[in-house]
């Protein structure tokens, strides 16, 4: 795929759902809230998506700030950052985040050639997302250990690839050295695409209720990096690259 657009992104999300969260088997009814959209606001790229299952409100605040509140039901995520992303960006964020059940505070992005979706998860609810992926070792950066992993998802037509780093010491304020994660993933055989699409900080809710009010900005690296790959890992080229057009079918 050459251009990621909003309508296609919605189709992909409806297939993928929340990253590595178990199916809770809940049903939902479409509720009122902020319609899904993406674009630029006050110098930052934003993306907001909801499946309509929760009463959810997304607000673009000044500069890199955004706020979300949501009630129980359905899947939603949104936030602000940059488009295109960068292989060396250091992202700083600060704010408030709270949720009653399954939810994430994470850096989220995509690459092209091949298409890879990735998450660097800074905080999560009762379900630890590292349980659901193929473990590829750890990376120590930004004053914590992160568990690295990969997960493949399919809609019955095409296969998509997701990379993860999950922070063991949860936090709601800090700095994320994205380049440190990307280099550690590469050392573990997790190869991102040749170019970046967007790269944003998001709050995600999955059959939960909560709120967040976060501000994202450019930052500076704060710590050295140590990588511990799995001793028996295979060289992991991504699964055959899915096109977003195929995923949307």
Backbone as CSV, one residue per row, in Angstrom:
resi,resn,N_x,N_y,N_z,CA_x,CA_y,CA_z,C_x,C_y,C_z
1,UNK,0.822,-1.179,0.000,0.000,0.000,0.000,0.864,1.240,0.000
2,UNK,0.472,2.242,-0.753,1.246,3.474,-0.857,0.709,4.536,0.084
3,UNK,-0.606,4.675,0.183,-1.198,5.713,1.019,-2.088,5.065,2.062
4,UNK,-1.857,5.397,3.340,-2.740,4.959,4.409,-3.833,6.014,4.519
5,UNK,-5.062,5.641,4.339,-6.114,6.624,4.497,-7.088,6.184,5.565
6,UNK,-7.900,7.124,6.018,-8.758,6.875,7.163,-9.753,5.750,6.934
7,UNK,-10.421,5.728,5.786,-11.425,4.693,5.565,-10.805,3.319,5.571
8,UNK,-9.609,3.181,4.985,-8.943,1.898,4.970,-8.479,1.523,6.359
9,UNK,-8.023,2.506,7.134,-7.604,2.239,8.504,-8.760,1.701,9.321
10,UNK,-9.952,2.269,9.139,-11.117,1.774,9.859,-11.372,0.322,9.523
11,UNK,-11.257,-0.029,8.245,-11.481,-1.415,7.844,-10.465,-2.336,8.489
12,UNK,-9.211,-1.891,8.580,-8.185,-2.718,9.198,-8.451,-2.895,10.676
13,UNK,-8.799,-1.785,11.365,-9.032,-1.896,12.787,-10.182,-2.831,13.092
14,UNK,-11.218,-2.805,12.270,-12.351,-3.672,12.526,-11.957,-5.138,12.436
15,UNK,-10.877,-5.425,11.721,-10.369,-6.793,11.647,-9.453,-7.095,12.823
16,UNK,-8.564,-6.159,13.155,-7.538,-6.445,14.147,-8.031,-6.314,15.566
17,UNK,-8.911,-5.382,15.847,-9.346,-5.156,17.212,-8.198,-4.663,18.060
18,UNK,-8.344,-4.807,19.372,-7.305,-4.337,20.295,-6.112,-5.270,20.261
19,UNK,-4.882,-4.743,20.459,-3.694,-5.576,20.364,-3.562,-6.547,21.524
20,UNK,-3.565,-7.837,21.214,-3.238,-8.876,22.188,-4.129,-8.887,23.412
21,UNK,-5.374,-8.403,23.312,-6.318,-8.480,24.415,-7.287,-9.606,24.119
22,UNK,-7.568,-10.462,25.114,-8.442,-11.600,24.845,-9.855,-11.168,24.517
23,UNK,-10.565,-11.998,23.761,-11.947,-11.728,23.409,-12.815,-11.914,24.643
24,UNK,-13.461,-10.850,25.076,-14.256,-10.934,26.292,-15.672,-11.414,26.017
25,UNK,-16.016,-11.576,24.754,-17.308,-12.144,24.408,-18.489,-11.236,24.692
26,UNK,-18.246,-9.940,24.797,-19.324,-9.004,25.093,-20.000,-8.539,23.813
27,UNK,-21.268,-8.242,23.917,-21.980,-7.637,22.800,-22.172,-6.166,23.107
28,UNK,-22.395,-5.359,22.067,-22.569,-3.933,22.295,-23.535,-3.357,21.296
29,UNK,-24.045,-2.184,21.658,-24.926,-1.422,20.795,-24.234,-0.118,20.452
30,UNK,-24.363,0.314,19.199,-23.719,1.563,18.787,-24.196,2.714,19.659
31,UNK,-23.215,3.493,20.182,-23.525,4.591,21.090,-22.995,5.900,20.533
32,UNK,-23.456,6.994,21.125,-23.048,8.317,20.673,-21.609,8.602,21.081
33,UNK,-20.968,9.509,20.368,-19.605,9.890,20.709,-18.959,10.620,19.550
34,UNK,-17.654,10.859,19.663,-16.909,11.542,18.614,-16.694,10.606,17.426
35,UNK,-17.088,10.993,16.222,-16.881,10.117,15.046,-15.397,9.893,14.773
36,UNK,-15.056,8.751,14.225,-13.679,8.448,13.865,-13.155,9.455,12.849
37,UNK,-11.886,9.841,13.000,-11.269,10.770,12.061,-9.764,10.769,12.254
38,UNK,-9.036,11.346,11.307,-7.607,11.564,11.465,-7.206,12.762,10.616
39,UNK,-6.072,13.362,10.961,-5.634,14.539,10.232,-4.562,15.274,11.015
40,UNK,-4.466,16.571,10.830,-3.500,17.386,11.563,-4.231,18.420,12.398
41,UNK,-3.627,18.748,13.552,-4.211,19.757,14.439,-3.099,20.459,15.191
42,UNK,-2.993,21.745,15.002,-2.055,22.590,15.738,-0.618,22.070,15.655
43,UNK,-0.250,21.601,14.458,1.124,21.174,14.223,1.415,19.720,14.513
44,UNK,0.396,18.943,14.905,0.583,17.530,15.214,-0.415,16.691,14.411
45,UNK,-0.004,15.465,14.089,-0.912,14.506,13.462,-1.747,13.852,14.563
46,UNK,-3.025,13.621,14.283,-3.862,12.896,15.238,-4.619,11.789,14.524
47,UNK,-4.979,10.774,15.281,-5.816,9.699,14.758,-6.774,9.264,15.862
48,UNK,-8.033,9.125,15.504,-9.062,8.691,16.456,-9.953,7.679,15.757
49,UNK,-10.094,6.507,16.399,-10.940,5.448,15.847,-11.772,4.827,16.945
50,UNK,-13.045,4.554,16.648,-13.925,3.845,17.571,-14.826,2.921,16.769
51,UNK,-15.123,1.763,17.329,-16.063,0.862,16.652,-17.509,1.195,16.997
52,UNK,-17.727,2.246,17.803,-19.073,2.679,18.140,-19.682,1.955,19.317
53,UNK,-18.913,1.064,19.955,-19.466,0.268,21.045,-19.508,0.959,22.385
54,UNK,-18.839,2.100,22.512,-18.818,2.837,23.770,-19.183,4.290,23.518
55,UNK,-19.738,4.941,24.524,-19.894,6.385,24.459,-18.523,6.986,24.732
56,UNK,-17.885,7.514,23.706,-16.491,7.951,23.805,-16.330,9.327,23.187
57,UNK,-15.570,10.177,23.861,-15.322,11.539,23.390,-13.829,11.761,23.241
58,UNK,-13.412,12.155,22.038,-12.016,12.518,21.769,-11.949,14.011,21.502
59,UNK,-10.954,14.694,22.115,-10.808,16.135,21.940,-9.356,16.474,21.622
60,UNK,-9.132,17.193,20.545,-7.814,17.742,20.242,-7.623,19.023,21.040
61,UNK,-6.686,18.979,21.971,-6.343,20.149,22.765,-5.186,20.885,22.076
62,UNK,-4.676,21.998,22.651,-3.590,22.744,22.006,-2.321,21.912,21.817
63,UNK,-1.606,22.187,20.712,-0.316,21.563,20.412,-0.424,20.037,20.494
64,UNK,0.456,19.395,21.279,0.493,17.940,21.348,-0.435,17.335,22.368
65,UNK,-1.380,18.099,22.870,-2.280,17.610,23.921,-3.560,17.039,23.327
66,UNK,-4.065,15.972,23.939,-5.356,15.407,23.564,-6.012,14.822,24.806
67,UNK,-7.315,14.663,24.763,-8.037,14.051,25.879,-9.094,13.106,25.346
68,UNK,-9.332,12.036,26.094,-10.333,11.026,25.735,-11.064,10.608,27.008
69,UNK,-12.354,10.427,26.916,-13.126,9.786,27.979,-14.041,8.769,27.337
70,UNK,-14.216,7.631,27.989,-15.029,6.584,27.387,-15.755,5.762,28.446
71,UNK,-16.926,5.262,28.044,-17.701,4.365,28.883,-17.494,2.929,28.446
72,UNK,-18.020,2.007,29.199,-17.786,0.591,28.957,-18.414,0.129,27.648
73,UNK,-17.680,-0.727,26.935,-18.191,-1.313,25.695,-17.331,-0.976,24.506
74,UNK,-17.082,-1.959,23.638,-16.415,-1.700,22.372,-14.924,-1.425,22.481
75,UNK,-14.354,-1.038,21.346,-12.918,-0.822,21.182,-12.700,0.580,20.624
76,UNK,-11.713,1.293,21.143,-11.427,2.648,20.692,-9.969,2.966,20.970
77,UNK,-9.398,3.852,20.174,-8.069,4.363,20.459,-7.851,5.669,19.719
78,UNK,-7.023,6.517,20.318,-6.736,7.789,19.679,-5.590,8.504,20.352
79,UNK,-5.005,9.451,19.633,-3.922,10.222,20.204,-3.254,11.109,19.176
80,UNK,-2.110,11.686,19.560,-1.392,12.646,18.740,0.084,12.278,18.616
81,UNK,0.701,12.780,17.557,2.122,12.569,17.342,2.550,13.168,16.020
82,UNK,3.188,12.342,15.187,3.802,12.850,13.961,3.506,11.938,12.768
83,UNK,3.467,12.549,11.609,3.311,11.829,10.357,4.105,12.577,9.280
84,UNK,5.190,11.970,8.760,5.610,10.595,9.024,6.350,10.454,10.352
85,UNK,6.509,9.192,10.771,7.304,8.903,11.943,8.787,8.906,11.607
86,UNK,9.590,8.544,12.595,11.035,8.568,12.436,11.640,7.326,13.086
87,UNK,12.747,6.869,12.522,13.432,5.702,13.079,14.269,6.072,14.300
88,UNK,14.431,7.361,14.571,15.296,7.803,15.669,14.589,8.719,16.665
89,UNK,13.290,8.871,16.562,12.587,9.827,17.432,12.670,9.434,18.896
90,UNK,12.805,10.456,19.757,12.631,10.322,21.196,11.363,11.099,21.552
91,UNK,10.395,10.417,22.132,9.087,10.992,22.415,8.928,11.191,23.919
92,UNK,8.568,12.386,24.324,8.246,12.662,25.727,6.740,12.811,25.873
93,UNK,6.202,12.391,27.016,4.773,12.544,27.246,4.511,12.750,28.736
94,UNK,3.436,13.437,29.017,3.025,13.686,30.391,1.517,13.840,30.432
95,UNK,0.918,13.548,31.586,-0.516,13.699,31.698,-1.124,12.745,32.699
96,UNK,-2.423,12.530,32.555,-3.160,11.635,33.448,-3.832,10.547,32.622
97,UNK,-3.889,9.362,33.196,-4.461,8.203,32.510,-5.025,7.265,33.559
98,UNK,-6.272,6.846,33.396,-6.873,5.874,34.307,-7.949,5.090,33.571
99,UNK,-8.070,3.817,33.919,-9.068,2.954,33.285,-9.473,1.864,34.256
100,UNK,-10.696,1.368,34.109,-11.219,0.374,35.038,-10.932,-1.053,34.612
101,UNK,-10.569,-1.253,33.348,-10.359,-2.628,32.884,-9.315,-2.609,31.784
102,UNK,-9.492,-3.408,30.734,-8.478,-3.532,29.690,-8.287,-2.224,28.922
103,UNK,-7.063,-1.741,28.951,-6.734,-0.483,28.316,-5.220,-0.389,28.178
104,UNK,-4.765,0.476,27.258,-3.335,0.707,27.060,-3.039,2.186,26.971
105,UNK,-1.852,2.553,27.419,-1.209,3.815,27.071,0.043,3.417,26.319
106,UNK,0.178,3.830,25.061,1.246,3.266,24.231,1.644,4.205,23.105
107,UNK,2.865,4.010,22.627,3.276,4.566,21.343,2.795,3.587,20.273
108,UNK,2.182,4.114,19.245,1.603,3.268,18.191,2.018,3.812,16.833
109,UNK,2.381,2.915,15.912,2.756,3.363,14.581,2.715,2.242,13.561
110,UNK,3.002,2.629,12.318,3.028,1.704,11.188,4.267,1.998,10.339
111,UNK,4.773,0.971,9.683,5.773,1.171,8.640,5.283,0.550,7.344
112,UNK,5.905,0.957,6.237,5.605,0.434,4.905,6.802,-0.383,4.405
113,UNK,6.528,-1.271,3.477,7.569,-2.033,2.754,8.514,-2.796,3.682
114,UNK,8.042,-3.773,4.455,6.660,-4.254,4.500,5.815,-3.476,5.513
115,UNK,4.501,-3.753,5.469,3.579,-3.151,6.414,3.723,-3.848,7.760
116,UNK,4.134,-3.090,8.763,4.256,-3.579,10.131,3.544,-2.591,11.051
117,UNK,2.719,-3.101,11.940,2.104,-2.298,12.988,2.898,-2.526,14.266
118,UNK,3.141,-1.470,15.039,3.928,-1.676,16.261,3.383,-0.876,17.439
119,UNK,3.645,-1.413,18.642,3.238,-0.797,19.894,4.403,-0.823,20.881
120,UNK,4.632,0.287,21.544,5.505,0.340,22.718,4.584,0.710,23.875
121,UNK,4.244,-0.277,24.691,3.185,-0.118,25.684,3.781,0.325,27.020
122,UNK,3.349,1.482,27.492,3.860,2.100,28.714,3.019,1.772,29.942
123,UNK,1.750,1.534,29.753,0.849,1.203,30.866,-0.263,0.332,30.315
124,UNK,-0.773,-0.597,31.138,-1.851,-1.475,30.689,-2.677,-1.905,31.886
125,UNK,-3.846,-2.475,31.599,-4.776,-2.891,32.635,-4.465,-4.259,33.204
126,UNK,-5.491,-4.994,33.653,-5.261,-6.284,34.312,-4.690,-7.361,33.395
127,UNK,-4.896,-7.246,32.105,-4.352,-8.220,31.165,-3.005,-7.748,30.652
128,UNK,-1.967,-8.557,30.883,-0.624,-8.230,30.405,-0.506,-8.634,28.940
129,UNK,-0.339,-7.683,28.034,-0.327,-8.013,26.601,0.840,-8.896,26.182
130,UNK,1.896,-8.957,26.983,3.035,-9.797,26.607,2.680,-11.278,26.656
131,UNK,1.585,-11.625,27.326,1.144,-13.025,27.381,0.726,-13.518,26.004
132,UNK,0.222,-12.610,25.166,-0.392,-13.021,23.916,0.529,-13.072,22.721
133,UNK,1.839,-12.759,22.868,2.687,-12.752,21.692,3.867,-13.720,21.811
134,UNK,4.537,-13.928,20.681,5.739,-14.755,20.625,6.900,-13.957,21.220
135,UNK,7.433,-14.435,22.348,8.469,-13.676,23.046,9.773,-13.676,22.274
136,UNK,10.380,-12.471,22.169,11.643,-12.325,21.449,12.735,-11.710,22.317
137,UNK,12.584,-11.799,23.639,13.615,-11.298,24.529,13.211,-9.993,25.182
138,UNK,14.195,-9.256,25.693,13.933,-8.008,26.390,14.868,-6.912,25.901
139,UNK,14.452,-5.677,26.157,15.319,-4.520,25.956,15.201,-3.655,27.206
140,UNK,16.329,-3.194,27.720,16.349,-2.308,28.885,16.676,-0.900,28.410
141,UNK,15.730,-0.001,28.569,15.906,1.378,28.141,14.924,2.249,28.898
142,UNK,15.196,3.521,28.988,14.319,4.461,29.671,13.953,3.978,31.070
143,UNK,14.974,3.448,31.769,14.886,3.069,33.177,13.935,1.905,33.457
144,UNK,13.771,1.020,32.478,12.934,-0.159,32.716,13.272,-1.266,31.736
145,UNK,12.816,-2.463,32.049,12.899,-3.607,31.147,11.585,-3.693,30.366
146,UNK,11.713,-3.893,29.071,10.558,-4.111,28.198,10.636,-5.520,27.626
147,UNK,9.508,-6.229,27.628,9.418,-7.525,26.956,9.079,-7.299,25.491
148,UNK,9.872,-7.902,24.601,9.668,-7.743,23.164,8.941,-8.958,22.597
149,UNK,8.141,-8.736,21.584,7.453,-9.867,20.983,6.821,-9.519,19.650
150,UNK,6.298,-10.550,19.000,5.647,-10.402,17.705,4.360,-11.210,17.715
151,UNK,3.376,-10.732,16.981,2.104,-11.435,16.854,1.614,-11.316,15.422
152,UNK,1.059,-12.399,14.910,0.466,-12.393,13.578,-1.045,-12.460,13.713
153,UNK,-1.738,-11.687,12.884,-3.200,-11.686,12.880,-3.690,-11.885,11.455
154,UNK,-4.841,-12.513,11.320,-5.391,-12.741,9.994,-6.884,-12.446,9.999
155,UNK,-7.377,-11.988,8.858,-8.816,-11.801,8.690,-9.404,-12.891,7.802
156,UNK,-8.635,-13.956,7.605,-9.072,-15.035,6.738,-8.619,-14.865,5.309
157,UNK,-8.122,-13.673,4.974,-7.652,-13.391,3.617,-6.162,-13.079,3.619
158,UNK,-5.749,-12.196,4.528,-4.364,-11.745,4.577,-3.837,-11.807,6.006
159,UNK,-2.523,-11.840,6.106,-1.845,-11.924,7.382,-1.189,-10.591,7.683
160,UNK,-1.351,-10.091,8.914,-0.690,-8.853,9.329,0.282,-9.155,10.463
161,UNK,1.279,-8.291,10.611,2.338,-8.482,11.593,2.350,-7.319,12.565
162,UNK,2.433,-7.630,13.868,2.489,-6.619,14.912,3.712,-6.862,15.787
163,UNK,4.484,-5.809,16.043,5.626,-5.859,16.950,5.259,-5.153,18.254
164,UNK,5.818,-5.654,19.365,5.521,-5.085,20.666,6.766,-4.925,21.519
165,UNK,6.777,-3.870,22.340,7.596,-3.772,23.538,6.640,-3.427,24.669
166,UNK,6.693,-4.179,25.781,5.779,-3.956,26.900,6.599,-3.643,28.146
167,UNK,6.406,-2.471,28.678,7.161,-2.009,29.833,6.709,-2.743,31.100
168,UNK,7.673,-3.233,31.887,7.333,-3.937,33.117,6.937,-2.989,34.236
169,UNK,7.587,-1.825,34.310,7.257,-0.821,35.324,6.323,0.206,34.691
170,UNK,5.035,0.054,34.950,4.048,0.920,34.315,4.263,2.380,34.714
171,UNK,3.962,3.274,33.777,4.083,4.700,34.061,3.136,5.495,33.174
172,UNK,2.897,6.736,33.557,2.026,7.619,32.779,2.728,8.914,32.386
173,UNK,4.008,9.034,32.702,4.813,10.186,32.299,6.217,9.689,32.004
174,UNK,6.850,10.204,30.980,8.214,9.768,30.719,8.675,10.078,29.318
175,UNK,9.774,9.426,28.947,10.403,9.589,27.637,10.613,8.216,27.021
176,UNK,10.294,8.075,25.751,10.447,6.811,25.034,11.449,7.007,23.903
177,UNK,12.566,6.294,23.981,13.573,6.318,22.917,13.164,5.276,21.883
178,UNK,12.422,5.694,20.873,11.918,4.741,19.887,13.055,4.042,19.159
179,UNK,14.127,4.770,18.873,15.250,4.161,18.183,15.849,3.006,18.954
180,UNK,15.866,3.103,20.289,16.394,2.010,21.104,15.552,0.750,20.924
181,UNK,14.243,0.900,20.867,13.363,-0.250,20.645,13.549,-0.814,19.246
182,UNK,13.609,0.067,18.264,13.739,-0.396,16.888,15.041,-1.157,16.680
183,UNK,16.138,-0.687,17.280,17.418,-1.388,17.154,17.370,-2.742,17.858
184,UNK,16.719,-2.782,19.013,16.591,-4.055,19.733,15.724,-5.036,18.958
185,UNK,14.656,-4.540,18.348,13.817,-5.416,17.527,14.619,-5.979,16.357
186,UNK,15.387,-5.122,15.722,16.204,-5.566,14.591,17.170,-6.665,15.031
187,UNK,17.802,-6.493,16.206,18.739,-7.492,16.712,18.043,-8.819,17.009
188,UNK,16.737,-8.748,17.312,15.956,-9.951,17.586,15.287,-10.509,16.340
189,UNK,15.606,-9.947,15.184,15.039,-10.429,13.931,13.713,-9.811,13.560
190,UNK,13.299,-8.776,14.290,12.020,-8.115,14.033,12.305,-6.870,13.188
191,UNK,12.142,-6.980,11.902,12.558,-5.925,10.986,11.375,-5.065,10.556
192,UNK,11.453,-3.792,10.880,10.425,-2.853,10.459,10.524,-2.578,8.967
193,UNK,9.518,-1.882,8.442,9.525,-1.531,7.038,10.510,-0.422,6.726
194,UNK,10.673,-0.149,5.439,11.683,0.806,4.982,11.309,2.251,5.285
195,UNK,10.022,2.557,5.398,9.605,3.929,5.658,8.470,3.940,6.673
196,UNK,8.336,5.071,7.346,7.346,5.200,8.413,6.102,5.927,7.946
197,UNK,4.950,5.433,8.413,3.713,6.209,8.346,3.643,6.992,9.659
198,UNK,2.479,7.107,10.297,2.394,7.914,11.504,3.031,7.223,12.705
199,UNK,3.250,8.035,13.760,3.921,7.592,14.989,3.342,8.452,16.110
200,UNK,2.452,7.893,16.927,1.698,8.714,17.869,1.596,8.035,19.239
201,UNK,1.309,8.840,20.245,0.970,8.329,21.571,-0.531,8.152,21.616
202,UNK,-1.001,6.987,22.072,-2.437,6.719,22.103,-2.878,6.180,23.454
203,UNK,-4.143,6.421,23.744,-4.858,5.694,24.787,-5.845,4.785,24.083
204,UNK,-5.901,3.541,24.520,-6.820,2.570,23.915,-7.667,1.921,24.991
205,UNK,-8.951,1.787,24.723,-9.854,1.092,25.621,-10.511,-0.076,24.922
206,UNK,-10.672,-1.175,25.650,-11.295,-2.371,25.090,-12.248,-2.951,26.127
207,UNK,-13.557,-2.717,25.924,-14.575,-3.131,26.880,-14.183,-2.696,28.292
208,UNK,-13.852,-1.426,28.405,-13.479,-0.833,29.687,-14.065,0.568,29.736
209,UNK,-13.832,1.271,30.824,-14.178,2.679,30.903,-12.995,3.427,31.488
210,UNK,-12.842,4.694,31.105,-11.698,5.427,31.618,-11.564,6.790,30.980
211,UNK,-10.390,7.396,31.220,-10.113,8.708,30.657,-8.608,8.920,30.602
212,UNK,-8.186,9.786,29.709,-6.787,10.197,29.678,-6.713,11.623,29.148
213,UNK,-5.704,12.329,29.615,-5.418,13.674,29.128,-3.908,13.767,29.040
214,UNK,-3.374,13.634,27.823,-1.941,13.501,27.628,-1.412,14.591,26.708
215,UNK,-0.123,14.912,26.898,0.581,15.846,26.022,1.870,15.194,25.550
216,UNK,2.084,15.208,24.243,3.262,14.583,23.653,4.149,15.658,23.046
217,UNK,5.480,15.426,23.106,6.435,16.383,22.549,7.720,15.659,22.191
218,UNK,8.589,16.337,21.439,9.908,15.791,21.143,10.728,15.767,22.433
219,UNK,11.558,14.702,22.607,12.351,14.590,23.814,13.788,14.238,23.514
220,UNK,14.544,13.903,24.566,15.934,13.493,24.450,16.117,12.173,25.172
221,UNK,17.009,11.332,24.650,17.280,10.032,25.243,17.814,10.197,26.656
222,UNK,17.390,9.299,27.567,17.745,9.427,28.979,18.558,8.264,29.535
223,UNK,18.777,7.190,28.766,19.458,6.047,29.360,20.134,5.186,28.303
224,UNK,21.167,4.397,28.711,21.767,3.431,27.799,20.812,2.269,27.549
225,UNK,21.157,1.440,26.581,20.274,0.351,26.166,20.984,-0.984,26.318
226,UNK,20.278,-1.975,26.867,20.778,-3.347,26.941,19.726,-4.273,26.361
227,UNK,20.147,-5.183,25.503,19.228,-6.095,24.829,19.537,-7.523,25.196
228,UNK,18.485,-8.290,25.509,18.632,-9.714,25.791,17.676,-10.474,24.900
229,UNK,18.123,-10.914,23.708,17.232,-11.683,22.833,17.042,-13.091,23.357
230,UNK,15.976,-13.725,22.945,15.753,-15.119,23.281,16.877,-15.972,22.695
231,UNK,17.406,-16.881,23.500,18.546,-17.689,23.059,18.190,-18.577,21.881
232,UNK,16.951,-19.019,21.817,16.559,-19.946,20.755,15.719,-19.276,19.681
233,UNK,15.837,-17.952,19.574,15.000,-17.273,18.608,15.410,-17.649,17.180
234,UNK,14.434,-17.665,16.294,14.707,-17.814,14.875,14.958,-16.432,14.290
235,UNK,15.623,-16.381,13.159,15.689,-15.125,12.421,14.296,-14.830,11.921
236,UNK,13.754,-13.707,12.340,12.344,-13.443,12.115,12.147,-12.394,11.047
237,UNK,12.077,-12.815,9.812,11.574,-11.923,8.790,10.071,-11.871,8.971
238,UNK,9.448,-10.692,8.792,7.995,-10.642,8.932,7.320,-11.634,7.998
239,UNK,6.129,-12.075,8.424,5.337,-12.945,7.564,5.095,-12.231,6.246
240,UNK,4.744,-12.971,5.189,4.533,-12.320,3.891,3.710,-11.058,4.037
241,UNK,4.251,-9.957,3.541,3.662,-8.648,3.803,2.238,-8.579,3.282
242,UNK,1.327,-8.211,4.186,-0.059,-8.012,3.780,-0.213,-6.610,3.236
243,UNK,-1.065,-6.451,2.262,-1.412,-5.112,1.815,-2.646,-4.680,2.597
244,UNK,-2.739,-3.400,2.912,-3.916,-2.927,3.629,-5.157,-3.056,2.767
245,UNK,-4.992,-2.992,1.455,-6.145,-3.200,0.595,-6.717,-4.605,0.807
246,UNK,-5.814,-5.600,0.912,-6.275,-6.973,1.122,-6.892,-7.134,2.492
247,UNK,-6.291,-6.496,3.513,-6.853,-6.586,4.854,-8.239,-5.979,4.930
248,UNK,-8.481,-4.983,4.098,-9.765,-4.276,4.163,-10.894,-5.066,3.518
249,UNK,-10.538,-6.083,2.743,-11.587,-6.843,2.049,-12.330,-7.740,3.016
